Amino acid sequence: MTDALADPHYRPHVTGDPADGPRDIVILGSTGSIGTQAVDLVLRNPDRFRVTALSAAGSRVALLAEQAHRLGVQTVAVADEAAVGPLREALAGQYGAGAVLPEILAGPEAATQAAGLECHSVLNGITGSIGLRPTLAALEAGRVLVLANKESLIVGGPLVKALAKPGQIVPVDSEHSALFQAMTAGRREEVRKLLVTASGGPFRGRSRAELAHVTPADALAHPTWAMGPVITVNSATLVNKGLEVIEAHLLYDVPFDRIEVVVHPQSYIHSMVEFVDGSTIAQAGPPDMTVPISLGLGWPDRVPDAAPAFDWSRAMSWEFFPLDDEAFPSVALARHVGSLGGTAPAVFNAANEECVDAFLAGRLPFTGIVDTVAKVVEEHGTPGTGTSLTVEDVLEAEAWARARAVELAQATEAARV
């Protein structure tokens, strides 16, 4: 293996451990699901962590102002410039008359600016490929990147790999945090296979023919995880597992033919690592993101009592099934896309987002999501994978993929009328 972006065996020089005082953290996407859980963790562990800056889109200024006040941050960033006035008013309400308010950064580059601020770690909890520039900024500034924004790695893999030092990224996705933890059981060269677990979503066991007529309401009824609509549909199509296979390849430098998806409906085992001697090490925990977040922020230390453990006095049954590639072709498509490299993953991700929107709006059938994404990927062709890839290349490819996916979805809708 070459140098891995996420290397659990690498121990950087660490400052900000409890003995030295709290570790300074910047949280990007603080009002989202990952961000709010991270804020809660920090508030429960003031001896370990201190948040110096927050960023958010700007749609939930009251919550952002409350977080800023409770955490005592120095800087608050919002992507929506129109949110500055309401944010300043909300901050004044939290801090009180005459108080010195945090610095406010605003605009499309605000999160990128926040990611480059002085701190130990940057938690990137932004949703979508808009997290790419902040990811690059944090790496370039030499921060430890606690990565929950998988899209920035998917769409900008070569750019991220060019900047990241070994061990500079600690993953927060539950599957990749599990792999990160399990890999400590052996040397990297002893790893034979990565086993990424999938719940199977709400349609586990159904054939492709049975999936043709499922509704958005059906797809949004996830059996084990509570998530936003896009990622919930991605779980139903298993596109999320395809993205995680690409992410695992990039993080750990394991070839695609040694990364396997295993269906595990209970979502208790988050992923596994098989070693050359036949041992398989699994990381288990309730379906909750608190442990991955706490490990990312605290690494290489664990945060005591970050989340409740299993109650082993209760009977439990854990099941495992092979992936049905015919009913769920998204993982095989993702392997193909990841092998192509270049801007192909960006095209895959962007086209899927547009197709999910079309499905939720009733313009595309469920099976049409991945079918349409496959057509867009095929039309995109085989891109170059050289080191000359730029952020502008990624954004241009995304824009083309979105437009083409919309065209194909419209054509499918017209043919169905």
N, C-alpha and C positions, 0 to 999 in steps of 0.2 A: 504494500500500500504506500501511496505518497502521503505527504503531510495532510492530516485531516483538519477541516475547519473546526469541528467539535471534537476535541481530543480529551477524553476523561482522564488520561494518564499524565497530561501536561499540568504542572502546578506552577502558575505564574507567581511572581512576587506579589503578595496580597497586602494591601493597606485597608484600613477601615474595618478590621475585625473587632469584635466586642472589647478585647483588651486594649485596643488603641482608640476606641470611640466608634460611633456609628459610621457605616459605609455610605458615602454620598451616591444617590441614585437619581437619574432622570427617567421619568415615566412618560412615554409617548402613547397617546390613545388612552388617557386616564379615565375618561368617562364611559369607555366600552367595558365589555365583560372581563377581559383580562386586566385592564387597568383598574377597575373598581376592586377586584379581588386583590391586586397588588397593593393598593392603597390600604385596604383592610389589614393585610399582613404587616405592612410597615407600622400602622398605628398600634398593632398588638406587640410590636417588637422595636420600640424606640431606642433600645440600647444597641441594636444591630444595624438599623437602617435610618437614613435621613434623606428625605426627598428634597432636592434643591430646585427642580423645575418640572413642570407638567405641560403636556400639550394635548389638544383635543381639536375636533373639527370645528366646534363652536355652536352646535345645536343645543347643547345642554349647559348653558352658562351658569345657571344656579348651582348645579352640582359641581361644576368646575371651580366656582368661587368657594364653595364649601370645602372642597378638597384642599384648595390652596391655603385657606385659613387654618384648617385643622393640622395641616402638615407644616405650615410656616415656610412655604417655598419662597425663593427669591425671584423666580421667573415663571410666567404663564404664557403659553403660546396658543394661538387659535388660527386655523386655516382660513376661516371666513372673516374677512376684514369688517364686514357689517356687524359682526358680533362684538367688536371692541367696546362700543358704547354700552350695550347691555352688560357686558362682562365687567367693565369698570364700575358700573352702578351696583352690580351684584357683589363685587369685592368690597366696595365702600359699605354696603349693608352688613357684610360679614365682619369687617375689621373695625367699623365704627368711625365716627366723625373725627377728622384730623389725623387718622392713622396713616402711616407710610404704606402704600400699596405695593405689591410686587410689580416688577417690570413686565410689560405686556409686549409680546412679539406677535405680529399679525401678518397674514398673507399665505400664499401657497408654499413659501419656503420657511415658514415659521417653525415647523417641526424639525426641519433640517438644521436650522440654526440652534434649536434646543439640543439636538443630538450632539452637537459639537462643543457644548458647554463643559466647563471643568467638572468632572465627577469621576467616580470609579467605574460605574456600570450604567448602561443605557438599556432600559427595557422597551423594546419596540413592540407595542401592542396595537399598532395601527392595522386596520383592515384594508386589504387590497394592495395593488402594485404601487400606489402612491407612497408606500413605505420604503421604496427602493432608495431614494435619495437620502432619507434619514439613516438608513442602514449603512450606506457608504460613508456618510459623514461621521458616524460613530466609530467605524473602523479606522477611518483616516485619522481621527483624533486620538486613536490608541486606546479607546475605551473597551471594556469588556461588554460585548453585545449579548444581551439576554433576549433571544430572538423568538417572539411569538408570531411575527409577521412572515409567514412562510412564503407569501407571494414575492417578496423582495428577493428571496433566494432563488425561487423558481424562475422568475423572469430575468433576473440579473446574475445568474450563476457565475459566468466568467468574470464579471466585474467584481463580485463579492470575493471570489477565490483569489483574484489578483491583489486584493487589499488585506484580506484576513491573515493574521499570523496563526500558527498552530495553537489551538486552545483558546483563541480570542472569542469564539462564539459558544455560548451555552444555550442549547435549545429548550423551548418551553412547551412546544406541542407535546401532548402526553405520550404519544408514540415515540418521539425522538428523545424525549427525556428518559423514557424507559430504556431505549437502546443505549443511551449515554451511560446510564447507571449499570446496565448489565455488562457493558464492555469492560468495566473495571475488573471483571472476574478473570481476565486473561490478557495476554499481550495482543496487540492489534494484528500481528501476523498469524495469530492462532484462531482468528475469527473465520469460520467457514461460511456462515450464512446469517443474514438479518431476517427476522420473521416479524413483519408488521401486522398487528392484529386489527381486525375490522369488526364492528358490531354486526355488519350485514344490512343495517338500516331497516326500514319498515317492510321491505319487500324480499327479505331473505327467504329463499326456497321457491320463489316464483320463477316461472319460465319467461323467456322474452315475449312470447305471445300473450301471457297474462299481464305483462307490464304495459302493453300498448294502450290500455284505456284507464290507467290510474290517474287520479286527479291531483291538483296541487294540495288539497286538504289531506289526501292520503300520504303524499310525499313529505308533508310537514309534520306528520305524526311520528317523530322518532321514538323508538322504544326505550332508550336509556339516557340520551343526552338532551339538554335544553340549550338550543343554539339559535342564532339568527336564521332567517329564511334561506339565504344563499348557501350557507354551509350545511344547513339541514337537507336541502335538495342535493347538494354535492355528496352528502352521506348516503342518500337514497340511490343515486346513480353510481356510487363508489368513485366518483371523480376525485373526492378528497383523498382516497387511498392512492390513486394514481399520482396526485401531487405529492403525497408523502413518500412514495417510492422514489420520485425524482429528488426530493429533499434529502432522503437518506443517502442516496448515491453521492450527492454533493457534499453533505456533511461528513461522511465517513469514508469516502473514496472506495466504496465497495461496488464492484461491477453489478449491472442490472440483473444478470443471470444468477446472482447470489443474494437477491433481495426478493423475498416471497411474502405474499399476503395470505393470512390465515383468518378465517371468519370465527369470531369468538363473541357470541351474542351478549354475554353478561358484561362485557367491557371491564372485567376486573383485572385481567392481565393486559397491560398496555402495549407490550411488545416483548420480543425474546431475541436472544443471540445464541446461535449454535456454534460451538467450538470444534476444532479439528479432532478432538478425542471423543466426540459423541455427546458431550455434555451440552445441555441447553439451559441457559440462565434466563429466568423470567422476572420481570418487575411487576408486582401486583399492588393494587390499591383500589379504593372505591372510585367510581367514575366522577372525578372531581379534579379541578385544575390547581388546587391550592399547593399540592406537593411539587408539581413541576415549576410553579412560579417561585416557591420558596427556595427550591434547589438552585434555580437560575440566579436569584438575587444573592443567595448565600454562598454559592460555590467558591471553594471546595468544602465548605462546612454545611451541615444540615441544620435547619432551624427546628429546635425542639417543639413538639406539639403543634406543628404547623397545621396538621389536619388529623381527624380521628382515624385510628387504625381499624382493621377488620375486627369484628367480634367473632373470635374463633370458637366460641362456645355454641354458636348457631350452625345448623347444617346448611351447606351450600353445595350446589352442583355447577360445575364449569364445563362448557361444551366447546368443541372445536370442529370446524368443517372446512373442506377445501373451497376455494373460490370458484364460482360458476362463471367462466370467462364468456360463455355464449350469452347468458342473460345480462352480464355486466362487463361489456368490452372495454370499459374506460381504463382499467389498469393496464391492459395490453397496449392500448393506444398511448398511454402515458409513457410506458417503457420505450415505445418507438420514438415519441417526441423527445424524451430525454436523451436517447441515443443520437438523434439528429443534432441536438444542441443549438448553439447560436440563438436566434430569436424564436425558434420553434416553440419552446416552452411558454414564451410570452404570448404567442399566437393561441396556443392551446388554452391558456388561462383566460385570456380576454374573450375569446369566442365562447367559452363555456359560460362566463358571467352573463353575456348577452342572451345566450340560449336559455339559461335559467330564468332570466327576466321574462323572456317570451313564453316559456312554459307557465310561469306563475300568472301571466296575463291571459292565458288560454289560447295563445297563438301558435303553440308548438306542442305536439304530444310528448309524453315523458321519454319514450324511446328516441324521439327526434332530437333530444338534447345532444347526446353523444354522437348520433349519426351526423348531425349538422357540424359539430366540432370536428369530426373526422374529415368532412369535406373541406372545411376551411384549412385544416392542417395540410391536406393533400394539395390544395391549390397553392398554398404558401411555398411548397417545394422543399428542397434541401438547402438550408442556409449555410453560409460559411461559419466556421467555429473558431476563427482565428482570434488573436488577442486585440484586434482592432475594434471589437464591439464597444459601442458607446451607449449612454443612457438615451440619447436621441434615437439611436437605432431601435432600441427596445420600445420607446414610446411610439415611433412611427409604425412598427410592426403591430403593436397593440391597436392603434387607431384603424389600420387596415383590417385587422381581424374582426374588430367590433362592427365595422361597417359591412363587411362581407357576411358576417353571421346574421345581422339584421336583414340583409337582402334575402338570404337563403330561408330564414324563418318566415319572412313575408311571402315568399314563393310557396312555401309549404302550406301556409294558412290559406292562400288563394286557391290552391289545388284542392283543399279540403272542403271549401264552401260549395 
